[in-house]
């Protein structure tokens, strides 16, 4: 099992606890808004950075992906514009979640609210090299929509 070491940020509410998997089969652990001076209001069309109050030490060869919560997206139009966001193994700053309100009404992010999920994933770093030519494929240069009708 991969171990992610956590540390509280200065001024964070430690009573909120660590990220948690809500069910035995969950791929993502829920992250909570750590905004003791909240709530933070997000107007329709606006985005803001919400603190989790956590620093992470992710082992080399892994990343943490930050993804939207499906219930907030469906019911409230709240999503993460850079989804999935990546927390690299060498980042040690406070983890923040960029939230975007695509809905029609104002949304208040409250202290302790589950705002995103984090998925721990392996990372493969490639070696890049320039080539004089690339192998042909059946798709070739076909781009967006070239493989059929959606």
C-alpha positions in Angstrom: 0.0 0.0 0.0 1.3 3.5 -0.9 1.7 5.8 2.0 1.0 9.6 1.7 2.4 11.6 4.6 0.3 14.6 5.6 1.0 17.7 7.7 -1.4 20.4 8.8 -0.9 23.9 7.4 -0.5 26.8 9.9 -3.9 27.8 11.1 -5.7 24.8 9.7 -8.6 23.2 11.7 -7.1 19.8 12.7 -10.5 18.5 13.9 -11.5 17.9 10.3 -9.3 14.9 10.1 -7.4 13.4 7.2 -8.8 12.6 3.7 -11.0 9.5 3.8 -12.3 6.8 1.5 -16.1 6.8 2.2 -16.7 3.3 1.0 -14.5 0.1 0.8 -14.5 0.3 -3.0 -13.8 4.0 -3.4 -11.0 5.0 -5.7 -10.9 8.6 -4.4 -10.5 9.9 -0.8 -12.6 12.9 0.0 -10.9 16.2 0.6 -12.5 18.8 2.9 -12.6 22.6 2.7 -10.4 23.8 5.6 -11.7 27.4 5.8 -12.3 28.3 9.5 -13.1 31.9 8.5 -15.6 30.7 5.8 -17.9 30.3 4.1 -16.5 31.2 0.7 -19.1 32.3 -1.8 -18.8 31.3 -5.5 -21.0 33.3 -7.9 -22.2 31.7 -11.1 -19.3 31.7 -13.6 -16.7 32.4 -11.0 -13.9 30.2 -9.7 -11.8 30.3 -6.5 -9.1 28.5 -4.7 -10.2 26.6 -1.5 -7.6 25.4 1.0 -7.6 21.8 2.3 -5.3 22.9 5.1 -2.9 20.0 4.2 0.6 19.6 3.0 1.4 16.2 1.4 4.6 14.1 0.9 3.8 11.9 -2.0 6.4 9.2 -2.8 8.5 9.5 -6.0 6.8 7.6 -8.8 3.3 8.7 -7.7 1.0 11.7 -8.0 -2.2 12.7 -6.4 -5.0 13.6 -8.9 -7.6 16.0 -7.7 -11.1 15.4 -9.2 -14.6 16.8 -8.9 -17.2 15.2 -6.7 -20.0 13.9 -9.0 -22.8 14.9 -6.6 -21.6 18.6 -6.5 -21.2 18.6 -10.3 -24.7 17.2 -11.0 -26.7 18.9 -8.4 -25.0 22.2 -8.1 -22.9 22.7 -11.2 -19.7 22.8 -9.1 -16.6 21.4 -10.9 -12.8 21.7 -11.0 -11.7 23.5 -14.1 -8.3 21.8 -14.3 -9.6 18.3 -13.7 -7.8 16.3 -12.9 -5.4 18.5 -11.1 -2.0 17.0 -10.3 -0.1 17.2 -7.1 3.5 16.3 -7.9 5.6 14.2 -5.6 8.0 17.1 -5.0 5.4 19.7 -4.1 5.2 20.6 -0.4 2.9 23.6 -0.3 -0.7 23.7 1.0 -3.0 21.7 -1.3 -5.7 23.9 -2.7 -8.7 23.0 -4.9 -9.8 25.3 -7.7 -13.6 25.3 -7.7 -15.7 26.6 -10.6 -19.4 27.4 -10.4 -21.0 26.5 -13.7 -24.5 26.6 -12.1 -27.1 29.3 -12.2 -27.1 30.2 -8.5 -24.5 31.3 -5.9 -22.8 28.4 -4.1 -21.3 28.6 -0.6 -18.4 26.4 0.3 -18.5 25.8 4.0 -15.9 24.8 6.4 -15.5 21.0 6.5 -17.5 20.5 3.3 -16.3 17.6 1.1 -15.2 19.5 -2.0 -13.1 17.1 -4.1 -11.6 13.7 -4.2 -8.0 12.7 -4.4 -6.8 9.6 -6.4 -3.3 8.3 -5.9 -1.8 7.2 -9.2 1.5 5.9 -10.5 3.6 8.1 -12.8 5.8 7.1 -15.7 8.2 9.7 -16.9 9.2 9.3 -20.6 12.4 10.0 -22.4 11.8 12.4 -25.3 13.7 12.3 -28.5 13.4 13.9 -31.9 12.8 11.6 -34.9 13.1 12.1 -38.6 9.9 10.2 -39.1 7.1 8.5 -37.2 5.5 5.1 -37.8 2.2 5.2 -39.8 -1.0 4.1 -38.2 -4.5 3.4 -39.6 -5.8 6.6 -38.0 -2.9 8.7 -39.3 -3.4 12.5 -38.9 -7.2 12.1 -38.1 -8.0 14.4 -35.2 -11.1 15.4 -33.3 -14.1 13.3 -34.3 -12.2 11.4 -37.0 -12.9 7.9 -35.5 -16.7 8.2 -35.8 -19.8 9.9 -34.8 -20.3 10.5 -31.1 
